Amino acid sequence: MKTLLFVDDDPSDRLLVEMGCRRAQVSFLLRTVESGVEAIRYLSGEGRFADRVEHPLPDLIFLDLKMPEMDGFQVLRWIRGHPATRTTPVTVYSASFIPEDIAKSYSGGADFFITKPSDLTGLVDVFRAADKCLAADPWNDDALAQFSEPGERRS
Amino acid sequence: MKAPLAFSWKWLAQAVALAGLYFALARFGNVAVVSEGNVAAVWPAAGVAVAGLWWGGYRLAPAIALGGFVFAWLAGVPTPVGAAVALAGMLGPVVAVFLMRHYIDGPRLFDSVRDVFRFLVCAATAPALADALGAASLCWGGVGKWEDFHTLWLLSWAGDLMGILTAAPALLVWTWPDDLRWTPRKRIEAAAGFAVLAICSMLTFTGRLVPVGVGVPAAFPILPIVVWIAIRLGQRAAVSATLLTCAFAAWGTFHGMGPFAELDPPLPMLDLFMGAVAMTGLALAASVTERERAQSALRESEERFRLLVEGVKDYAIYMLDAEGRIATWSAGAERIKGYRADEIVGKSFRTFFTPEDVERGVPERVLKTASEEGQARYEGWRVRKDGSRFFVEGTITAMRNKSGALTGFSKVAHDVTDRKRASELLEAKVQERTTQLKASLSSVEQLLYTIAHDLRAPNRHMQGFAQLLQLEYADRLDDAGRGYLDRIGLAAARNDELIRDLLAYGRLSHEAVALAPVDLRQTVQAVLQAVAGEIQHRHARVQFSREWPRVVANERLLEQILTNLVTNALIYASPGREPEIAISAESGGGKAVLRVRDNGIGIPLEQIDRIFEPFIRLPNATNAPGTGMGLAIVKKAAERLNGAVGADSTPGKGSCFWLQLQAA
């Protein structure tokens, strides 16, 4: 089973994503963490995250940008700097739609940039597409095309 | 003014005096009467008459006639002949004075060389006619013979001319003040000059001590002495010397002595000599007078200039030679630059420049510009004698001589250090404030962006959870409850749209916009593709023009503008008509204009100027979706593209929005 790690400090967003994934009937395992610091603990297997059965290394990471203590860009740099996660696909999933954030995300090593959809339908579409991508192994163009479609911006 | 001939005791006295003098000189002149007729070789009485009339006016003319008549009567000339000759003798001076008054600017006659020669012409022409009458009278009265008329006329004319040339100036010049400053040295020089003249004249004309030969050349040695006196001692001395010389020459010749006595006839040569001496003396004295006047005018002007320059304390006024060395100095220059004249004159003006400027060749450039363009304005920091610096503003003007060669430069400089420092301070202050403002603006923008960004999250959550309620708890709500949920979702969506528009508008104000040539056709196609769904949904028809100029723009902003305009055309369609949109473009004069025309509800005329302001929504379109920011974003974006937007509309028929950009 594939794992998707969702990193967001906003509990409502985390809840909406959980509900969205349930409605999309995704087949991947969704794991959520509530900060950038915790995301790094998870990825490096510290503390309660040492159990890789309960907390497997993710096959796809959804990363919010605006977070206290350690923001998305810093987490992204950490991910790209560590052998275990260097090649893990990362989707920046942020409320932002300004070009600077998008450009900075891609130059920081993100694979996708998706602006958080403002309604549930859009959100469900995003995670349904993510599920398809993860199911196709290796990721093929069809799956990627579907994945990027619901996102509002993908340059 | 009194009538010319009105009687007065003063006139009578003057008339009697003039008549007496005329008569006396006539007697003296008559010493040289030629045996064949009563004609004098020199007739100083004519000179006295001219001087008298010039000085006293025409009203003294009868005195001349009287003097002449008495002289003729005593000489035994028959009364009618004497009267005729006397009248002719009066006519000559009257005409001469008339001509002089007419052609020479008074009141002084001999102050310029030009006037001296005019006097000669007047003195020569006036007696010619009068003497013809005089000679005719003599012949008619039997005093002279008709066959001698020609000689009589010529001789009396020459006599009159010589009389006027020698006696009139002597009398007139002495009545006018003399410009000469009589220093003791001048007095000694004058005494010596006249002594030498008198001795030489005596030797030449009355003695036979020196065998100098005969004719005019023999009298030449006199001329340099007259020249000396005329040049050195002024007009009075010149006319006196002339008179003295002529008196000796005439007296000597008439007594059979001197270089002219042995000539046959002696009189023409004597006349020629006297004429030459008189004219030389007058012309030279006039020339000297002219030059002295010019020099004194120049001195006065220089003095005035010097006083002016010295009086100016706030400006450094000084001159440079052609190589840039200080040639003159002034009080203002000393005050501003700190050098005394004796310290700085002769030094290069580079002294005033800062070492940096000297190294960069600034002084040379200033001189070069001034000499090439005639004048140069300059400003910059300069150094005082004490090493302190000051800021000057000034003008340097090249001076050239008649042939155009550079002779130097004049400089006027003003110390504006206070002003400069104040403006520098102000500039720094403005700079500082601008930086502060920019910083605070940027932090405000950052804050606004964060707020707007954070405001989006609750909207998103409201929408999301409202939808979840709809989906998962629909069976536990009635229609009213589901309706309320719809309203919550719509309100949240609208709020989100508003925030996004505000963010977009705010970003347009300050984000960097890169401008480049953009293919208008491609942009229009991209926009139409993006709104294709809406076009289809509303059954809209879209038409294009053929021409698609390239424009200077930013693709993203241009898309933003076009999307708004096309979307508006779709949204504000007339309820009864299917939307028709015409998109056209044209270029000319370096500009390109894009028009989006629709057949929609139009814009009320009183609103048309306001539609580009933020949050303006038309009263006839309150039901249409939108935040009221669309056209404000369009206007702002157009401004960032160095372009302009506008609209024309007929309410009920449609609107036309135009966007003007620079053509690429």
Interface residues (C-beta under 8 A of the other chain):
Chain A: D10 S12 D13 L16 M19 G20 R23 K66 A95 S96 F97 I98 K116 P117 S118 D119 L120 T121 L123
Chain B: Y449 H453 R456 A457 N459 R460 H461 Q463 G464 F465 Q467 L468 L471 G489 A492 A493 D496 R500 L503 R507
